Amino acid sequence: MLVDFRDAVLLAVIFVIALVVIGGALTVWLVERRRHRGEGILLSTHRINAKWWKDQRRANGNLLYVAMGDSAAQGIGASRPGRSYVGLIARQLRASTGQSVRVVNLSQAGARLSDALSKQVPQLSPLQPDVVTVSVGANDIAEFDQKRFAREFKELCAALPPDALVADLPSFYIGEKERKVRIANAIVRKIVAEHSLTLVPLYQATRRRGVSRTALRDVSVDYFHPNDRGYSTWASAFLPLLPTALDRVLRH
């Protein structure tokens, strides 16, 4: 009987372990399936968001706000483009100044630093923006080259006006990408300081949300881009620095 009891316990343990393994694998499969489905859903919004920002560019405004960046600046994952961090910044500019604001969003979905240099900087040069925000570089992490990142980020900062608000990279929370982000952000902070630009602490704002809250509440259907709540967190890193960026404008 003792042997039978031990065998029964062992079988029960094996059964429980098997359930955990199978359950974990199923959960991963379901998350990946939903993520891929979400990527397909959001892919259809790229053109919609790009058109919306193109229409905003045609509007008149007493103040000119220029945004540079990638899909996050486009607002991919938000319920509508105006609820992206760029849209929230524009709203705050209107509220705090009482003036109309024209938004020129130069960002592109999937943009890397090289894209910002080749496609966005040339468009920035003819403009005379009152406020400039920059958040780009996260797409460089997948194939991170430290020397290239530093060279391109330095070139980008050299092309920005002195009042530009430049964000460090958001937190990836765990894993190898998070390690690379920390290396990249050390580069970002050093170069931003060298060019006397204003650093936006995006990493700190996203990091303190934590991986659990972000995964459950702050991301869209692709489990990567922020949703409305996530973009509110992004905007919270920029908004306290707007008075500094506007100081020169309001003095005139």
PAMARMAR-442300 format. One record per residue: residue in one letter; z, y, x of N, C-alpha, C in turn. Coordinates in steps of 0.001 Angstrom, whole numbers, plus 500000, padded with zeros to 6 digits. Each point is the difference from the previous one (the first is absolute). Layout:
PAMARMAR-442300
AZYXZYXZYX ...
END
This chain:
PAMARMAR-442300
M500000498792500826500000501208499174500000501255500859 L500735499981501132500077501168500876498634500324500575 V499272498927500400498661500202500561499070500576498942 D500130499457498775499157500489498917500279501469499703 F501273500362500028500372501389499731499410500927501066 R500108499582501274499445500823501088498495500146499863 D499352498892499638498547500044499800499638500967498874 A500801499974498949499744500885498863500164501465500393 V501032500299500798500228501363500469498841500451500874 L499571499106500893498891500329500893498727500276499219 L499730499169499012498815500220499162500090501316499237 A501219500325499544500195501254499270499745501202500912 V500499499920501236499801501086500965498511500171500303 I499325498859500234498564500051500272499248500606498819 F500419499631498794499357500505498781500177501518499892 V501211500479500278500282501434499929499186500757501049 I499964499454501211499224500644501061498524500064499625 A499506498904499429498597499962499573499724501043498933 L500935500147499065499841501010498948499959501407500596 V500887500253500970500044501322500637498691500288500724 V499522499004500759498753500177500754498824500227499055 I499915499150498977498908500124499034500086501328499252 G501239500363499601500193501272499297499628501178500863 G500386499944501281499644501090500917498506500110500192 A499345498838500186498546499999500178499296500520498757 L500501499602498829499409500469498746500162501505499842 T501184500500500375500244501440499911499048500776500906 V499851499515501229499077500643500940498578499989499450 W499594498854499442498655499878499434499788500967498844 L501000500100499121499894500897498850499937501463500445 V500821500360501010499997501373500512498648500327500626 E499472499063500803498700500231500633498898500095498960 R500076499167498990498990500046498937500053501341499276 R501219500458499702500128501291499312499557501140500909 R500318499869501303499608501054500939498484500117500089 H499318498871500098498542500026500071499395500540498709 R500596499625498867499528500534498727500233501513499949 G501171500413500532500309501425500031499044500784500883 E499614499390501128499035500665500886498694500237499265 G499587499029499210498768500160499229500114501103498964 I501159500071499354500223501048498996499958501384500647 L500698500136501132500064501311500646498671500396500639 L499208499005500389498701500308500589499145500812499037 S500152499721498715499221500726498998500465501445499843 T501221500305500498500507501369499859499575500905501157 H499446499430501067499620500817501148499019501090499605 R498965499637499268498992500983499593500576500992499000 I500862499494499123500610500883498999500842501071500688 N500837499584500948500841500961500714499165500966500822 A498977499471500688499150500862500821499315501058499143 K499529499619498820499362500967499105500999501031499504 W501213499547499696501029500930499507500305501068501043 W500151499587501243500281500968501064498795500891500264 K498811499468499834498790500818500167499959501103498956 D500398499660498779500070501007498938501067501049500304 Q501136499566500544501064500947500359499521500971501077 R499156499511500857499502500830501101499176501176499482 R499347499818498859499157501049499433500810501082499294 A501256499714499696500828500956499260500354501199500869 N500298501105499335500431501198500715501513500000500153 G500480500721500994501436500114500214500324501089500992 N501125500660499808500419501045500943500432499402501333 L500563498795499942500410499309501218499099498784500213 L499734499700501257499182498835500340500865498958500702 Y500079498836499402500745498875500560499005498928500419 V500024499621501261499110498969500531500833498781500396 A499600498831499507500677498741500333499062499135500825 M500540499427501065499252499078500844500731498670500022 G499254498894500004500673498718500020499127498847499571 D500654498982499440499323498760499621500161499747498505 S500045498737499592500061499676498575501270500510499331 A501077500139500769501233500536499412499806501445499576 A499296500777500815499711501389499632499042500063498814 Q499166498965499852499119499913498830500790499642498740 G501181499440500197500830499639498849499689498638499429 I499417499110500828499721498649499513501319499300499669 G500094499483498805501224499349499538500786500825499002 A499781501315499983500672500862499016499336499828498632 S500731500315498954499442499860498655498849500973499781 R500023501103500708498869500928500053500139500822501282 P498891500557500515500037500685501295501029501125500090 G500224500689498902500953501100500013501426499570500256 R500287498704499889501340499492500269500139499424501400 S498978500183500814500090499658501416500887501012500702 Y500321499757501268500836500973500704499258501315500191 V498678499945500154499218501236500116500058500777498695 G499866499294498884500096500661498700501368500614499763 L501057499308500420501362500514499828500248501222500886 I499431499996501190500126501164500887499289501199499383 A498799499774499473499254501090499359500774500577498816 R500619499108499226500795500457498859501167500869500455 Q500671499577501075501128500764500516499547501345500560 L498843500034500633499467501268500513499780500997498863 R499450499521498903499775500879498847501330500484499426 A500955499086499894501289500357499404500788500966500874 S499984499792501310500833500812500896499405501369500296 T498685500124499912499354501287500307499566500760498763 G499837499299498880499485500635498798498523500330500108 Q499322499418500976498586500277500204499164498752499726 S498732500226499740499089498875499815499682499388501363 V499742498708499998499772499268501253498712499202499897 R499138500197500960498800499177500127500291498896501009 V499716498754499625500272498868500874498685499449500535 V499884499946501313498865499353500651500548498762500699 N499717498838499423500511498744500528498908499346500848 L500152500066501302499007499464500932500210498517500296 S501049499420499459500360498619500344498951499013499527 Q500045498813500601499083498920499653500770498682499988 A499740499191498996500632498685499943499581499186501224 G500982499395500653499730499178501171499874500764501300 A500194501311499969499793500817501198500983499654501105 R499473499971501225500809499892501200499962501344500711 L500692500080501119500000501249500760498586500396500406 S499199499027500398498628500307500406499198500587498848 D500266499543498776499310500543498829500456501420499706 A501296500244500159500511501357499799499350500963500989 L499812499548501225499391500844501028498522500236499736 S499286498963499614498542500124499862499557500580498663 K500808499799498939499553500403498667500848501092499357 Q501293500005500277500871500971499322500180501289500791 V500193499885501304500172501200500832498800500937499905 P498747499510500050498857500918499870499990500767498683 Q500535499380498922500071500702498717501136501011499972 L501042499741500788501143500913500051499646501300500710 S499194499902501028499715501146500865499509501249499258 P499064499881499042499527501224499318500994500583499003 L501009499231499623500961500447498992501098500846500645 Q500653500775499182501164500770500449501164499666499066 P500556498807500143501024499540499058501328500722500173 D500700500126498881501355500541500043501014498900500305 V499712498795499549500877498848500244499130498801500371 V500408499283501039499300498775500417501028498885500135 T499720498853499370500841498821500208499133498888500600 V500606499236500893499285498918500684500862498740499969 S499419498916499515500669498701500057498933498938500230 V499837499605501231498966499040500359500474499217501226 G499488498795500143500390499175501134500512498628499611 A500405499828498747500530498698499567498934498910500079 N498751500368499761498922499011500065499650499608501441 D500530500731500963499784499654501403500969498911500477 I501004499694499180501038499068500432499496498563500064 A499077499626499122499516498621499980499414499582501345 E499253500892500625499432499743501330500509501080500954 F501299500041500136500656501103500713499699499963501504 D499478501124500472499764500208501429500765501266500375 Q501082499838500706500916501111500268499313501170500682 K499190499740501002499341501080500734498986500725499134 R499221499228499265499008500624499118500679500814498906 F501073499436499432500738500707498954500495501341500527 A500600499995501172500531501238500580498885501000500267 R498892499521500541498877500897500313499435500635498736 E499789499194498972499391500512498773500967500881499223 F501277499640500002500966500833499280500159501354500685 K499947500011501313500086501258500743498796500883499703 E498838499396499934498781500751499683500064500567498589 L500546499223499086500138500461498622500939501196499919 C501161499898500629500976501084499948499459501279500638 A499185499854501028499426501166500659499041500752499087 A499474499308498980499039500623499089500657500604498766 L501321499866499860500692500458498798500508501427500156 P500095500732498886500600501329500046501495499910500297 P500610501060500520501395499928500456501029499735498907 D499638500241498739500956499793498912499865498634499331 A499183499126500563499749498694499375501263499150499939 L500134499262498903501097499048499819499450498612500295 V500504499377501053499453498720500472501051498905499839 A499667498981499227500948498914499728499914498918501060 D501152499418500303499973498767500785499616498868499053 L499882498797500508499524498875499198501116499453499114 P499648499520498799501026499416499129500510498690500553 S501165499610499551500591498744500444499261498802499411 F499794498977500820499492498716499527501163499015499819 Y501206500438500299501270499323499733500289498792500896 I499123499040500062500293498782500763498762499552500764 G500206499127500961498893499331500653499365500776501138 E498901499445500486499297500554501145499436501391499721 K499536500228498783499452501319499669501078501083500056 E501201499648499587501101500958500085500300500347501453 R499951499007500873500220500262501427498934500947500548 K498751499783499604498915500859500451500142501421499437 V500446500090498751500200501309499375501030500819500782 R501046499356500449501034500714500760499446500511501332 I499157499222500634499358500458501237499067501169499697 A499204499843498947499074501062499615500737501286499649 N501122499874499305500730501193499585500645500731501169 A500373499277501024500496500665501208498901500873500597 I498776499509499951498843500765500473499765501204499110 V500026499771498690499769501080499032500988501138500203 R501270499685500095501030501040500102499866500794501292 K499662499326501064499837500666501285498819500973499952 I498867499560499460498798500837499970500154501154499012 V500609499745498863500239501071499023500871501090500618 A501028499605500732500871500970500667499237500774501070 E499154499314500754499227500658501056499076501085499445 H499504499784498780499094500971499387500723500962499059 S501321499949499994500834500904499180499632499952498525 L499636498822499531499723499801498587501287499554499304 T499955499914498676501181499597499234499927498522499666 L501012499245500442500038498567499750500590499713498619 V499280499206499239500482499553498694500600498604500169 P501292499808499693500676498713500249499690498953498937 L498734499608499910499588499015499005500616498629500277 Y500108499647501271500587498707500348501437499915499477 Q500762501028500226501398500008499550500087499914498482 A499134500750499313500037500021498534499677498630499415 T499015499320500586499621498682499478500961498913500469 R500468500127501227500897498984500557501297499895499216 R500548501141499592501291499945499318499899499437498582 R498759499877499476499847499337498711500273498504500114 G499740499430501185500281498586500223498891499105499487 V499866498857500620498902499098499650500149499428498596 S501219499745499556500179499392498672499619500966498894 R500504501242500086499659500971498961498514500340500027 T499433500084501208498585500318500107499149498895499399 A500300498756500345499211498870499512500100499843498487 L501157500322499439500214499802498574499637501209499152 R500098501206500565499894501190499154498979501031500460 D499709500067501291499261501145500536498543499738500347 V499526498766499804498621499694500372499162499684498767 S498684500184500151499080499746498898499629498529499943 V498977499675499228499670498600499728499469499252501220 D499611500710501057499530499293501194501115499755501008 Y501224500370499650501173499817500866499846500723501349 F499216501048500022499806500756501236500065501499499755 H499120500500499147500003501433499720501191500372499110 P500523501200500176501097500446499125499536500148498549 N500942499883499080499746500382498609500561501407499797 D500137500440498766500503501358499748501363500222500641 R500885499015499870501338500123500584499911500052501525 G499145499180500562499828499999501448499450501315500514 Y499050500571499272499437501289500426501009501133499864 S500904499863499062501076500980499893500860499981501265 T500228498812500548500729499879501263499217500651501132 W498702499763500039499160500644501023500096501519499886 A499867500502498785500040501458499801501343500572500436 S501079499233499813501330500497500368500126500274501489 A499147499384500816500015500278501437499313501324500319 F499008500363499193499229501217500232500626501250499372 L500507499858498783500377501170499205501039500914500654 P501041499477500662500968500913500624499400500873501106 L498829499611500511499375500740501089498965501009499525 L499712500022498708499004500939499478500380501465500224 P501278500389499836500340501413500264499622500440501411 T500166499120500979499611500328501373498503500227500094 A499232499121499357498547500129500034499521501238499260 L500736500397498954499590501135499181500510501334500529 D500901499970500937500624501235500479498968501025500453 R499051499549500792498966500917500489499168500549498862 V499653499119499041499174500403498869500718501038499138 L501262499755499680500744500890499127500296501346500659 R500069500008501337500219501274500706498782500916499873 H498864499381499738498777500762499857499638500172498524 
END
